[in-house]
Amino acid sequence: MAWTKSVGFSLRGQRGQTGDHQRLMKRCFVAHCAWLALAGLAPGLQAQQPTPAFELVVRAPEPLRALLERHLELRRYRQVSDLDDAEIARLLVLAEKDARELLATQGYFSPDLKISREGGDKPVIVVAVTPGEAAKVEDVRIDFEGEIAATAERDAVAQRNAIRTGWELPVGQSFTNDRWDSAKSTALKQLVARRYLAGKVNYSLADVDAATQRVRLGLRLESGPTYHLGPMKVSGMERYDPVLVPRLARLPEGMVYDQEKIVQAQLRLAGSGYFESAFILVDPEGDPAAAPVQVTVREAPLHKLVLGVGFTTDGGPRLTAEHTWNRVPGIGWRALTKLQAEKKNPFAQTEWMAIPDPDGWRWAVLARAERLDDDRIVTHGQRLRVGKLVTDDHIDRNVYVQYERATVQNPRNVVLTPLDTGAGSAVSVNYVWTGRYFDSVPYPNRGYGLGVEFGGGLTLAGDRRPFQRTQVRWMGIKPLEKGRLQLRAEAGAVFANSQARIPASQLFRTGGDTSVRGYKYLGIGVPLPDNLVGPGRLMAVGSVEWQRPLLRGGLPSDLEHTLFVDAGAVADHVRDLRPHVGVGTGIRWRSPVGPVEGSIAYGVKARKLRLHFTAGFVF
């Protein structure tokens, strides 16, 4: 059972109607035209608005009062200025039926409803409502027809159970027409989201017992057959290799239809840099055993140049230039080159990547030269990397061989050794795995991320010695009644002979905007003479942060307040690990491009307040 609200009007005569009744019908038609004029639907009738024939007052609890004031058909007849008493009396009878239908949509089937006329020369029509008890759901029955009902396959059984357990209008909940429609719509979406593209609602019933204010709900979903993906047809490809779309989309023929995987494939195409837009449509009228997949793309330009201006509290003002060449002649690879001008960390980097293979892996070559200035020691680094990488929906993997070299300048001329500063060179083999399991990005409310880096190599400066490096990082988001809790943890270790000259890029320092706030950028490390700080072989970082939305008008706004405690330590030996603690507070803006945060933190060991600014969500 469902209720609908009509805003149309039909004028017709019937045998046996009295003259008064026909006159009233004609005047109702005039009132309807006046209502259209006020709504802007009949501009030619807007020249002059008649004086209202009566005032309408609704006495009912919110939100029922607003509902009746907005949708009662009685309100449109106020524009008929010459209604007589008999016509108004007939309108009151019609208004009662209309009001009861409106109240029924909100679950009130036996309201105490009184419609009366008050006043003298200008009548006042009062609609008084005591809604009584709202109807509640007493029973819910959800049945299935088609293949989903006949099969004992595990995925189909799980889908049936998920639809039943996810039903949005369970027993004991107040019944409204909107909730009933929403619950049916959600159940159907769950059905067609996977396997059953042609699923539909075959039958639905809301059986209302007005005397007891109880509702029995029935729904029957028909699944139809299981859909499998058929051949992929691509349109819009001109300048790039045709194999790009199927290799990025990863929707093989024969795969069971899954709406979530279709969406993820569309996002991969749109976010690949090769396309400005991408749309994927599976034809529900096609053969369920091999439903055609239509992909329509709009290609991105071959070249793209992005210039940027920024500022960070770690590095100060920043200028960047980033050039993308999507198809290098001769090899067809993509070249991404970036230049950054910054006082603390200027660098030049270029990375070339091949088209993904059928399994999603692609070759990549990276070259980078950088300068790192911590106000005490200046490190010049060069890096050359060759390897393969793959990016899935939640997991990134990267395997590469890397050569790196670090040279160190000491402006203060303090006596330091290469072992102190990280001057040296090495070649290594590395594996990086990152998994992201957040409910949404860039504004997660729950979930976690885990990253692991594992590598080993040989130092090339001085005596050649083997070394092994491991780093693990984790972030967890836990929702609270008011806001959420963000936890971070990171640990790293380099295992090697004490005389091995390991380059600084393989060692650890921490501190700054994204690690331990309250301390300067890379200000936490191994203490050296003259208050210098060098890289260490061991690192541990932890953080606890409470994020609470700020309310505006009783509702969460785009601003959030944060309270946090960070701690980190770097050393060459476990016994020397001493935590540096920072505590602070900040304001975060949920901007359209990601979170932007400004915070102030106090470094307990440094005994200083520092400002920090960050932008974006990165894990």
C-alpha positions as CSV (number, residue, x, y, z in Angstrom):
1,M,0.0,0.0,0.0
2,A,1.4,3.4,-0.9
3,W,0.0,6.9,-1.0
4,T,0.7,9.6,-3.6
5,K,-0.1,13.3,-3.6
6,S,-1.7,14.7,-6.8
7,V,-1.2,18.3,-7.8
8,G,-3.3,18.0,-11.0
9,F,-6.9,19.1,-11.5
10,S,-9.6,17.7,-13.8
11,L,-12.8,19.7,-14.6
12,R,-15.7,17.5,-15.8
13,G,-19.4,17.5,-15.4
14,Q,-21.6,14.5,-14.4
15,R,-25.3,13.8,-14.6
16,G,-27.2,14.7,-11.5
17,Q,-24.8,17.4,-10.3
18,T,-26.5,20.5,-8.9
19,G,-25.9,23.9,-10.3
20,D,-24.2,25.0,-7.1
21,H,-21.8,22.0,-7.3
22,Q,-21.0,22.8,-11.0
23,R,-20.4,26.4,-10.1
24,L,-18.0,25.4,-7.3
25,M,-16.1,23.1,-9.7
26,K,-15.7,26.0,-12.1
27,R,-14.4,28.2,-9.3
28,C,-12.0,25.5,-8.2
29,F,-10.7,25.5,-11.7
30,V,-10.2,29.3,-11.5
31,A,-8.4,28.8,-8.2
32,H,-6.2,26.2,-9.8
33,C,-5.2,28.7,-12.5
34,A,-4.5,31.3,-9.8
35,W,-2.3,28.8,-8.0
36,L,-0.4,28.1,-11.3
37,A,0.1,31.8,-11.8
38,L,1.5,32.2,-8.2
39,A,3.9,29.2,-8.9
40,G,5.2,30.8,-12.1
41,L,3.6,28.1,-14.3
42,A,1.1,30.5,-16.1
43,P,2.9,33.8,-16.5
44,G,0.0,35.3,-18.4
45,L,-2.2,35.1,-15.3
46,Q,0.2,37.0,-13.0
47,A,-1.0,40.5,-13.9
48,Q,-3.1,40.9,-10.8
49,Q,-3.3,38.7,-7.7
50,P,-6.8,38.6,-6.1
51,T,-7.4,39.2,-2.4
52,P,-7.5,35.9,-0.5
53,A,-11.0,34.7,0.3
54,F,-10.1,33.3,3.7
55,E,-7.2,32.7,6.0
56,L,-5.8,29.2,6.6
57,V,-4.5,28.3,10.1
58,V,-3.0,24.8,10.8
59,R,-2.6,23.8,14.4
60,A,-0.5,20.6,14.5
61,P,2.9,19.6,15.9
62,E,5.9,19.9,13.7
63,P,6.7,18.7,11.2
64,L,3.0,17.8,10.4
65,R,2.1,21.5,10.5
66,A,4.6,22.4,7.8
67,L,3.4,19.4,5.7
68,L,-0.2,20.4,5.8
69,E,0.5,24.1,5.2
70,R,2.6,23.2,2.2
71,H,0.4,20.5,0.6
72,L,-3.2,21.0,1.5
73,E,-5.2,21.7,-1.6
74,L,-7.4,24.0,0.3
75,R,-4.7,26.7,0.3
76,R,-5.0,27.2,-3.5
77,Y,-8.7,28.1,-3.3
78,R,-7.9,31.1,-1.1
79,Q,-7.4,33.1,-4.4
80,V,-11.1,32.8,-5.3
81,S,-12.5,36.0,-3.8
82,D,-16.3,35.4,-4.3
83,L,-16.7,32.0,-2.6
84,D,-20.1,31.9,-0.7
85,D,-20.8,30.0,2.5
86,A,-22.1,26.9,0.8
87,E,-19.0,26.6,-1.3
88,I,-16.7,27.0,1.6
89,A,-18.6,24.3,3.5
90,R,-18.1,21.9,0.6
91,L,-14.4,22.7,0.5
92,L,-14.1,21.9,4.2
93,V,-15.5,18.4,3.5
94,L,-12.9,17.9,0.7
95,A,-10.1,19.3,2.9
96,E,-10.7,16.7,5.6
97,K,-10.2,13.8,3.2
98,D,-7.1,15.5,1.8
99,A,-5.6,16.1,5.2
100,R,-6.1,12.5,6.3
101,E,-4.3,11.3,3.2
102,L,-1.4,13.6,3.9
103,L,-1.2,12.5,7.6
104,A,-1.3,8.8,6.5
105,T,1.9,9.3,4.5
106,Q,3.6,10.1,7.8
107,G,2.1,7.0,9.6
108,Y,-0.8,8.6,11.3
109,F,-3.9,6.6,10.2
110,S,-6.3,7.6,13.1
111,P,-5.7,11.2,13.9
112,D,-8.1,13.4,15.7
113,L,-8.8,15.9,12.9
114,K,-11.1,19.0,13.2
115,I,-11.7,21.5,10.4
116,S,-13.7,24.5,11.4
117,R,-14.6,28.0,10.2
118,E,-14.0,31.0,12.4
119,G,-14.2,34.8,12.0
120,G,-16.6,37.3,10.4
121,D,-16.2,39.2,7.2
122,K,-13.0,37.4,6.3
123,P,-13.4,33.7,7.3
124,V,-10.5,31.9,9.1
125,I,-10.4,28.1,8.4
126,V,-8.7,26.3,11.2
127,V,-7.3,22.8,10.7
128,A,-6.6,21.3,14.1
129,V,-4.7,18.0,14.3
130,T,-4.0,15.7,17.2
131,P,-2.0,13.0,15.4
132,G,-2.1,10.3,18.1
133,E,0.2,7.3,18.0
134,A,2.3,6.8,14.9
135,A,1.9,3.4,13.2
136,K,4.8,1.0,13.8
137,V,6.0,-1.9,11.7
138,E,4.8,-5.2,13.2
139,D,6.1,-7.7,10.7
140,V,8.4,-7.7,7.6
141,R,8.4,-10.5,5.0
142,I,11.0,-10.3,2.2
143,D,10.8,-13.1,-0.4
144,F,12.8,-13.8,-3.6
145,E,12.0,-15.2,-7.0
146,G,14.2,-16.2,-9.9
147,E,17.7,-17.5,-9.8
148,I,18.7,-16.0,-6.5
149,A,15.9,-18.0,-4.8
150,A,16.7,-21.3,-6.5
151,T,20.5,-21.4,-6.2
152,A,22.5,-22.5,-3.1
153,E,25.6,-20.7,-4.3
154,R,27.4,-19.0,-1.5
155,D,27.5,-15.5,-3.1
156,A,23.7,-15.7,-3.8
157,V,22.9,-16.8,-0.3
158,A,25.1,-14.0,1.2
159,Q,23.3,-11.5,-1.1
160,R,19.9,-12.6,0.1
161,N,21.0,-12.4,3.7
162,A,22.5,-9.0,3.2
163,I,19.3,-7.6,1.7
164,R,17.3,-9.0,4.7
165,T,19.7,-7.8,7.4
166,G,20.1,-4.4,5.7
167,W,16.4,-3.7,5.5
168,E,15.9,-0.1,6.4
169,L,12.3,-0.4,7.9
170,P,12.6,-3.1,10.5
171,V,10.0,-4.3,13.1
172,G,9.3,-1.7,15.8
173,Q,10.2,1.4,13.6
174,S,7.7,4.1,12.9
175,F,6.1,3.8,9.5
176,T,6.0,6.6,6.9
177,N,5.5,6.5,3.2
178,D,9.0,8.0,2.5
179,R,10.7,5.3,4.7
180,W,8.7,2.6,3.0
181,D,9.7,3.8,-0.5
182,S,13.3,4.3,0.6
183,A,13.5,0.8,2.1
184,K,12.2,-0.8,-1.1
185,S,14.6,1.3,-3.2
186,T,17.6,0.3,-1.1
187,A,16.7,-3.4,-1.2
188,L,16.4,-3.3,-5.0
189,K,19.7,-1.5,-5.3
190,Q,21.3,-4.2,-3.2
191,L,19.8,-6.8,-5.6
192,V,21.0,-5.2,-8.8
193,A,24.4,-4.1,-7.5
194,R,25.8,-7.6,-8.0
195,R,25.0,-10.5,-10.3
196,Y,21.4,-9.6,-11.0
197,L,21.5,-6.6,-13.3
198,A,17.9,-7.0,-14.4
199,G,16.4,-7.4,-10.9
200,K,13.1,-5.8,-10.1
201,V,10.4,-5.5,-7.4
202,N,7.7,-8.0,-8.3
203,Y,5.3,-7.3,-5.5
204,S,5.1,-5.0,-2.5
205,L,2.4,-4.4,0.2
206,A,2.0,-2.3,3.3
207,D,-1.0,-3.7,5.2
208,V,-2.2,-1.1,7.7
209,D,-4.4,-1.9,10.7
210,A,-5.6,1.6,11.6
211,A,-7.3,0.4,14.8
212,T,-4.1,-1.0,16.3
213,Q,-1.6,1.3,14.5
214,R,0.3,-1.7,13.2
215,V,1.7,-2.3,9.7
216,R,2.7,-5.5,8.1
217,L,5.2,-5.2,5.2
218,G,5.7,-7.6,2.3
219,L,8.2,-7.4,-0.5
220,R,9.0,-9.8,-3.3
221,L,12.2,-9.3,-5.4
222,E,12.7,-11.0,-8.7
223,S,16.3,-11.4,-9.6
224,G,16.3,-12.7,-13.1
225,P,19.5,-14.5,-14.3
226,T,23.1,-13.9,-13.2
227,Y,24.9,-11.5,-15.6
228,H,28.4,-12.1,-16.8
229,L,30.5,-9.5,-18.6
230,G,30.9,-9.9,-22.3
231,P,33.2,-8.3,-24.8
232,M,34.3,-4.7,-24.2
233,K,33.6,-2.1,-26.9
234,V,35.6,1.2,-26.6
235,S,34.8,4.5,-28.2
236,G,36.7,7.8,-28.1
237,M,40.3,6.3,-28.5
238,E,42.5,8.1,-31.0
239,R,45.9,9.2,-29.8
240,Y,46.7,6.5,-27.2
241,D,47.3,2.7,-27.4
242,P,44.0,0.9,-27.6
243,V,45.1,-1.7,-25.0
244,L,45.1,1.0,-22.3
245,V,41.4,0.8,-21.6
246,P,41.0,-2.9,-21.0
247,R,44.3,-3.1,-19.0
248,L,43.3,-0.2,-16.8
249,A,39.7,-1.2,-16.4
250,R,40.5,-4.9,-15.6
251,L,37.0,-6.2,-16.4
252,P,37.7,-9.6,-18.0
253,E,35.1,-11.4,-20.1
254,G,33.1,-13.9,-18.0
255,M,33.4,-11.9,-14.8
256,V,30.2,-11.8,-12.7
257,Y,28.6,-8.4,-12.9
258,D,29.5,-6.3,-9.9
259,Q,28.5,-2.6,-9.8
260,E,31.3,-1.7,-7.3
261,K,33.9,-3.1,-9.6
262,I,32.4,-1.2,-12.6
263,V,32.6,2.0,-10.5
264,Q,36.2,1.3,-9.5
265,A,37.2,0.6,-13.1
266,Q,35.6,3.9,-14.2
267,L,37.6,5.7,-11.4
268,R,40.8,4.1,-12.5
269,L,40.3,5.2,-16.1
270,A,39.4,8.7,-15.1
271,G,42.3,9.0,-12.6
272,S,44.9,7.4,-14.9
273,G,45.9,10.7,-16.5
274,Y,45.2,9.4,-20.0
275,F,41.5,10.4,-20.0
276,E,39.5,13.4,-18.9
277,S,36.4,11.4,-18.4
278,A,35.3,7.7,-18.7
279,F,31.9,6.1,-18.6
280,I,31.1,2.3,-18.5
281,L,27.7,0.9,-19.3
282,V,26.7,-2.8,-19.2
283,D,23.7,-3.5,-21.4
284,P,20.9,-5.1,-19.3
285,E,19.2,-6.0,-22.6
286,G,22.1,-8.1,-23.7
287,D,22.8,-11.8,-23.3
288,P,23.1,-12.4,-19.5
289,A,25.9,-15.0,-20.3
290,A,28.0,-12.3,-22.1
291,A,26.5,-8.8,-21.6
292,P,28.2,-6.2,-23.8
293,V,30.4,-3.7,-21.9
294,Q,30.4,-0.2,-23.5
295,V,33.3,2.1,-22.5
296,T,33.2,5.7,-23.6
297,V,36.3,7.9,-22.9
298,R,37.5,11.4,-23.7
299,E,41.2,11.5,-24.0
300,A,43.4,13.9,-22.2
301,P,46.0,16.0,-24.1
302,L,49.4,14.6,-24.9
303,H,51.1,17.3,-22.8
304,K,50.1,19.0,-19.6
305,L,51.9,21.6,-17.6
306,V,50.9,22.5,-14.1
307,L,52.5,25.5,-12.2
308,G,52.0,25.8,-8.5
309,V,52.6,28.2,-5.6
310,G,52.5,27.0,-2.0
311,F,53.7,27.4,1.5
312,T,54.6,25.0,4.3
313,T,55.8,25.7,7.8
314,D,58.5,23.1,7.2
315,G,59.9,24.4,4.0
316,G,58.5,28.0,3.6
317,P,57.4,29.4,0.2
318,R,57.4,26.9,-2.6
319,L,57.2,27.0,-6.4
320,T,56.5,23.9,-8.5
321,A,56.4,23.0,-12.2
322,E,55.0,19.6,-13.3
323,H,55.0,18.4,-16.9
324,T,53.2,15.3,-18.1
325,W,54.0,13.7,-21.5
326,N,51.5,10.9,-21.9
327,R,53.1,9.2,-24.9
328,V,56.8,9.6,-25.5
329,P,57.6,8.9,-29.1
330,G,59.2,5.6,-29.9
331,I,58.4,3.8,-26.6
332,G,54.9,5.0,-25.8
333,W,55.7,5.5,-22.1
334,R,54.5,8.3,-19.9
335,A,57.0,10.8,-18.6
336,L,56.2,12.9,-15.5
337,T,58.8,15.6,-14.7
338,K,58.6,17.8,-11.6
339,L,60.7,20.7,-10.4
340,Q,60.4,22.2,-6.9
341,A,62.0,25.5,-5.8
342,E,62.0,25.6,-2.0
343,K,64.5,26.8,0.6
344,K,64.6,23.6,2.6
345,N,64.1,20.8,0.0
346,P,64.4,21.8,-3.7
347,F,64.5,18.9,-6.1
348,A,64.3,17.8,-9.8
349,Q,62.6,14.5,-10.6
350,T,61.5,12.6,-13.6
351,E,59.6,9.3,-13.7
352,W,58.9,7.3,-16.8
353,M,56.2,4.6,-16.7
354,A,55.2,2.0,-19.3
355,I,51.6,0.9,-20.2
356,P,50.3,-1.7,-17.8
357,D,50.6,-5.4,-18.8
358,P,47.6,-7.7,-18.8
359,D,48.1,-8.3,-15.0
360,G,48.3,-4.5,-14.2
361,W,52.1,-4.4,-13.6
362,R,54.1,-1.6,-15.3
363,W,57.7,-0.8,-15.7
364,A,59.0,2.4,-14.2
365,V,62.2,4.4,-14.1
366,L,62.8,7.2,-11.7
367,A,65.7,9.7,-11.4
368,R,65.9,12.3,-8.7
369,A,68.3,15.0,-7.5
370,E,67.6,16.9,-4.3
371,R,69.0,19.2,-1.7
372,L,68.0,18.9,1.9
373,D,68.8,21.8,4.3
374,D,67.9,21.5,8.0
375,D,69.6,24.8,8.9
376,R,72.6,22.9,10.2
377,I,73.6,20.2,7.7
378,V,73.0,20.3,3.9
379,T,72.6,16.9,2.2
380,H,72.8,16.5,-1.6
381,G,71.2,13.3,-2.8
382,Q,70.9,11.5,-6.1
383,R,68.8,8.5,-6.8
384,L,68.2,6.2,-9.8
385,R,65.4,3.6,-9.6
386,V,64.2,0.8,-12.0
387,G,61.4,-1.5,-11.2
388,K,57.8,-2.6,-11.6
389,L,54.6,-1.4,-9.8
390,V,50.9,-2.2,-9.7
391,T,48.0,-0.2,-8.2
392,D,44.8,-2.1,-7.3
393,D,41.6,-0.8,-5.7
394,H,43.0,-0.9,-2.2
395,I,46.6,-2.2,-2.5
396,D,49.7,-0.8,-4.1
397,R,52.9,-2.9,-4.7
398,N,56.3,-1.8,-5.9
399,V,59.4,-3.8,-6.6
400,Y,62.6,-2.0,-7.6
401,V,66.4,-1.8,-7.7
402,Q,67.8,1.5,-6.6
403,Y,71.2,3.3,-6.6
404,E,71.5,6.2,-4.3
405,R,74.3,8.6,-3.3
406,A,74.5,11.2,-0.5
407,T,77.1,13.9,0.0
408,V,77.0,16.2,3.1
409,Q,78.1,19.9,3.6
410,N,78.8,21.2,7.0
411,P,78.5,25.0,7.0
412,R,79.6,25.2,10.7
413,N,82.8,23.2,10.0
414,V,82.0,20.9,12.9
415,V,84.2,17.8,12.9
416,L,81.9,15.0,11.8
417,T,82.4,11.6,10.1
418,P,80.4,10.1,7.2
419,L,78.9,7.7,9.7
420,D,77.5,10.7,11.6
421,T,76.0,12.5,8.6
422,G,74.9,9.7,6.3
423,A,77.3,10.5,3.5
424,G,77.8,7.4,1.3
425,S,76.3,5.4,-1.5
426,A,74.5,2.1,-1.9
427,V,72.6,-0.2,-4.2
428,S,69.6,-2.0,-2.9
429,V,66.6,-4.2,-3.9
430,N,63.3,-3.1,-2.3
431,Y,59.7,-4.2,-2.0
432,V,56.9,-1.8,-0.9
433,W,53.3,-2.9,0.0
434,T,50.6,-0.4,0.9
435,G,47.0,-1.4,1.8
436,R,44.2,1.2,2.3
437,Y,40.9,0.1,3.9
438,F,39.2,3.4,4.7
439,D,35.5,3.9,4.2
440,S,36.1,7.0,2.1
441,V,38.9,9.2,0.9
442,P,39.9,12.0,1.5
443,Y,37.6,12.2,4.6
444,P,37.6,8.7,6.2
445,N,35.4,8.1,9.3
446,R,36.5,4.6,9.9
447,G,39.1,2.1,8.6
448,Y,42.8,1.7,8.6
449,G,45.9,1.8,6.3
450,L,49.0,-0.4,6.5
451,G,52.3,0.1,4.7
452,V,55.4,-2.1,4.8
453,E,58.8,-1.5,3.2
454,F,61.4,-4.2,3.0
455,G,64.8,-3.9,1.4
456,G,68.4,-5.0,1.4
457,G,71.6,-4.0,-0.3
458,L,75.3,-3.3,-0.3
459,T,77.1,0.0,0.6
460,L,79.5,1.2,-2.1
461,A,81.5,3.9,-0.2
462,G,84.4,2.7,1.9
463,D,84.3,-1.0,2.7
464,R,81.4,-2.7,0.9
465,R,79.0,-4.0,3.6
466,P,75.5,-5.5,3.4
467,F,72.6,-3.9,5.1
468,Q,68.9,-4.6,5.6
469,R,66.1,-2.0,6.0
470,T,62.5,-2.4,7.3
471,Q,59.9,0.2,7.8
472,V,56.2,-0.3,8.9
473,R,53.5,2.4,9.2
474,W,49.9,2.2,10.3
475,M,46.9,4.6,10.6
476,G,43.6,3.8,12.1
477,I,40.4,5.8,12.2
478,K,37.7,5.0,14.9
479,P,34.4,6.8,15.0
480,L,33.2,8.2,18.3
481,E,29.9,9.5,19.5
482,K,31.3,13.0,19.0
483,G,33.9,13.0,16.2
484,R,36.5,10.4,15.6
485,L,39.9,9.2,16.9
486,Q,42.9,9.0,14.6
487,L,45.8,6.8,15.6
488,R,49.2,6.7,13.9
489,A,52.2,4.5,14.4
490,E,55.5,4.1,12.5
491,A,58.7,2.1,13.1
492,G,61.8,1.6,11.1
493,A,65.1,-0.1,11.5
494,V,68.4,-0.5,9.5
495,F,70.5,-3.6,10.3
496,A,74.2,-3.4,9.3
497,N,77.7,-3.4,10.6
498,S,78.5,-0.3,12.7
499,Q,81.1,0.8,10.2
500,A,78.8,0.5,7.1
501,R,78.5,3.9,5.4
502,I,74.7,3.8,4.7
503,P,73.4,6.9,2.7
504,A,71.1,9.3,4.6
505,S,68.1,8.4,2.4
506,Q,68.1,4.9,3.9
507,L,68.3,6.2,7.5
508,F,65.8,8.0,9.6
509,R,64.9,11.4,10.9
510,T,61.5,12.8,11.9
511,G,59.7,15.8,13.2
512,G,57.5,18.4,11.4
513,D,54.0,18.9,10.0
514,T,53.2,15.3,9.2
515,S,55.1,13.4,11.9
516,V,55.9,14.9,15.3
517,R,54.4,18.3,15.6
518,G,56.0,20.8,17.9
519,Y,59.4,20.2,16.4
520,K,61.1,21.5,13.3
521,Y,61.3,19.6,10.0
522,L,63.6,16.6,10.5
523,G,64.6,18.0,13.9
524,I,64.5,14.7,15.7
525,G,67.5,12.4,15.1
526,V,70.8,11.4,16.6
527,P,72.4,14.2,18.6
528,L,75.8,15.4,17.2
529,P,78.3,18.0,18.4
530,D,77.4,21.7,18.4
531,N,73.6,20.8,18.7
532,L,73.6,19.2,15.2
533,V,71.2,16.3,14.4
534,G,72.1,13.4,12.2
535,P,70.2,10.4,10.8
536,G,69.8,7.3,12.8
537,R,69.2,3.6,12.3
538,L,66.2,3.2,14.5
539,M,62.9,5.2,14.5
540,A,59.6,5.1,16.4
541,V,56.7,7.5,16.0
542,G,53.2,7.5,17.5
543,S,50.2,9.9,17.5
544,V,46.7,10.1,19.0
545,E,44.4,12.7,17.6
546,W,40.8,13.6,18.4
547,Q,38.9,15.2,15.5
548,R,35.5,16.8,16.4
549,P,33.3,18.6,13.9
550,L,32.2,22.1,14.9
551,L,28.5,22.6,14.9
552,R,26.6,25.4,13.0
553,G,22.9,25.7,13.7
554,G,23.1,22.3,15.5
555,L,24.5,20.5,12.5
556,P,28.2,19.6,11.7
557,S,30.0,22.2,9.6
558,D,33.0,21.9,7.3
559,L,35.3,22.9,10.2
560,E,36.7,20.5,12.7
561,H,38.6,21.0,15.9
562,T,41.6,18.7,16.7
563,L,43.5,17.8,19.8
564,F,46.6,15.7,19.5
565,V,49.6,14.2,21.2
566,D,52.6,13.2,19.0
567,A,55.8,11.4,20.1
568,G,58.9,10.3,18.2
569,A,62.4,9.0,18.7
570,V,65.4,8.3,16.5
571,A,68.7,6.6,17.6
572,D,71.3,4.1,16.6
573,H,70.7,1.8,19.5
574,V,67.5,0.8,21.3
575,R,68.8,1.9,24.6
576,D,69.2,5.5,23.3
577,L,65.6,5.9,22.1
578,R,64.2,8.9,23.9
579,P,60.7,10.2,23.0
580,H,60.2,13.7,21.9
581,V,56.6,14.7,22.8
582,G,54.5,17.3,21.2
583,V,51.0,18.4,22.2
584,G,48.6,20.8,20.4
585,T,45.4,21.8,18.9
586,G,44.2,22.9,15.5
587,I,41.4,23.7,13.1
588,R,40.7,21.6,10.0
589,W,38.7,22.7,7.0
590,R,37.0,20.0,4.9
591,S,37.8,21.8,1.6
592,P,36.6,20.5,-1.8
593,V,40.1,19.3,-2.6
594,G,40.9,17.6,0.7
595,P,41.5,18.5,4.4
596,V,43.4,21.7,5.1
597,E,44.6,22.1,8.7
598,G,46.4,24.7,10.7
599,S,47.6,23.8,14.2
600,I,49.8,25.0,17.0
601,A,51.9,22.5,18.9
602,Y,54.2,22.7,21.9
603,G,57.4,20.6,21.8
604,V,57.9,19.4,25.4
605,K,61.6,18.8,24.9
606,A,62.3,21.7,22.6
607,R,60.2,24.0,24.9
608,K,58.9,25.9,21.9
609,L,55.5,26.6,20.3
610,R,55.4,25.9,16.5
611,L,52.8,26.6,13.9
612,H,52.0,23.8,11.4
613,F,50.0,23.8,8.1
614,T,49.1,20.7,6.1
615,A,46.9,20.0,3.1
616,G,45.5,16.7,1.9
617,F,45.0,13.2,3.2
618,V,48.0,10.9,2.5
619,F,48.7,7.4,3.5
